[in-house]
Amino acid sequence: MRTIALRKTPIKTVAEYYHLNRSVRSVSLAGQDSKKKNYYFIYLPKSKKAYLYDTKNGQSKKKILKIFRENHPNRIVKDINLGWYQKHAVWEVHYTKKTTAKSVSYSIISRTARSYPTLITSSSLIGVLSCIFFLYNREVIL
């Protein structure tokens, strides 16, 4: 995936790697081009599709964490991943409750263009808690 991103996109340096496995396995990275412009790259190994996103057109990891923490002050963020869910690029925030670290569930949160993240589904799991935010409306398919 790193090789594909470096060969087929403007990305020249990689800052972070991510993975998400929600109905479709995806591997992703955050990187910069030679002019220090930031991008996200998502690769779907099974279909061999790749998506390149300019960070200025979407939600950054920092902004998603800020939104999540403002709206869920009683949660502790454990991890955040970039990936693919329901035909969209998404951020998934894994968290635990401050009061009961053993309580486990997840929420899928949708973020449409210029709107506030809204809850679209919630469920209980064994493992981690997570919220999913849609990343972008625009994408470049490689």
N, C-alpha and C positions, 0 to 999 in steps of 0.2 A: 504494500500500500504506500509506504514512504517513497519507494522508487517511482511508482506511478505518479504520485503527486509532484515529485521533483522533476520528472521528465515531461509531463503533460500539462503542467500549470505554471503560472509565474512564480510559485513558491520556491524560494531558494534556501530558507532555513526553517527548521521545525522547532516550535516552542513546546508543544504538548501533544500527547496522544490520548485518544479516547476509544471506547468501544460501547456498544449497546446491542442487546439481544432481545428485542421485543417483537416477536413474530417474524422479523427480518433481521439477520445478523448484519451489523455495520461496524466498520472501523473508521476512525476519523483522526484528524490532526488539525492543529492551529499552527499557522506559519506566516512568514513574511516574504515579500519579494525583495529584489535588490534595492528598491527605493523605500523600504521599511513599511510598505503598505500591508495591512493585515488581512489574512484570508482564513477561512475554514474549508477543509476538504473532507468529504464523506465518500467512502467506497463501500459498495455492496458486493461482497465476494461472489455470492451465488449467481447473481445476474450480471456481474462484471460491469455494473453501472457506477459512474462516479459523478459527484456534484461538487462544484466549486462556488463558494460564497464569499463575497466581499463583506468584511465585518461592518462596514459603515451602513449597510442596508439591512442589518438585522440586530438581534439582541446578543450582546457579548456575555461571556461567562460572568464577568463582574456585575453587569446590570441584572442578570437573572438572579444571582445570589443576593443582590441588594433588594430586589422585589420580593424574593422568597422570605428573607429575614424580616423585612418590614411587615409582611402579612402573616408570618408564622413565628412570632417571637419566642414561643414556648417549644421550638424545635431546634435540634442541634444538627447542622449539616455534616454528613459523613463523607460525601463524595458528590461529584457532578460529572456527568458524561454527555458528550455530544454524539448524536447518532440519528437513526432513521426509525420513524414510527408512523404508521398509517399514511404512507406516501408523502411524508413531510420530514424535513430536518427538524430535530428537537433537542432541547436540553432536558436531561433527566436529573433531578436533584434527589439524592438519597439522604434520608434524615432519620433521627430518632426523636421521640418526645423527651423533653427534659424531666418530666415528672415520672414517667414509666418507661425506662429504656427498653423493656422487654415487649412492650406493645408494638405490634407490627401491622402496617397497612400501607396502601399506596394511593395516590391521587394523580389523575392525569389532568393536566391543566392546559387549556388551549390559549394561544395568543395569536389573534388575528391582527391585521394591519392597524397600527395605531390604536389598538384597544387594550384594555386591561386584561391580564390573564384571568380566565374563568374556569371553574371546575366543570369537567365534562364526565368524569367517572371516578369512582372510588371503590376500593376493595381491600380485603385483608390478604396478606401473604405471610409465608414463613420466610424470614430473611430481613430485608431492609425496607424502609419506607421510601417512596419516591414521588416526585411531582414531575410532570413532563410539560415543558413549555415549547410551543412552536417557535422556530428560529427565524424564518424568513418567508417572504412571499415570492421573492425572485430567486432564480437559480440558473446556473449554467451547467448543462449536462455535457460531460466530456465524451 
